[in-house]
Amino acid sequence: MVINLVTNAEYVVRGRKPAIVQLRTQAREGWVRLTVDDSGPGVPREIRGRIFDPFFTTKGPDEGTGLGLAICQRVVTEVAEDLDRRLGPGRREICGRSAGGPENVETRHIG
């Protein structure tokens, strides 16, 4: 799942200046948040409702199958009670809440 989100972010920043991809994680009281920020244009509002549909892609036929985000969504919803998606310019964020959260959470900032 992480590889797919980062790969998508890398795809949209190709040729942009600056080309930025930032990955952040946070865990707190049963919540786990993974945020991938990039300097790309974001998901156009008119297709936001379709990006998790199997086989939907904005990439060319040799670049994507349209399965990556559909699989990511399925993985998250199978292990989490809730799923929140925030899609705006340069942001792809998935937030899941699990019934059995970690007892001891350690957070680290790298970079």
SULQUI-V433289 format. One record per run of one state. SS is the DSSP state (H for helix, E for strand, C for the rest). FROM is the first residue (numbers start at 1). LEN is the number of residues. If there is no record, write none. Layout:
SS|FROM|LEN / SS|FROM|LEN
This chain:
C|1|1 / H|2|12 / C|14|7 / E|21|8 / C|29|2 / E|31|8 / C|39|6 / H|45|3 / C|48|20 / H|68|12 / C|80|2 / E|82|7 / C|89|2 / E|91|7 / C|98|14
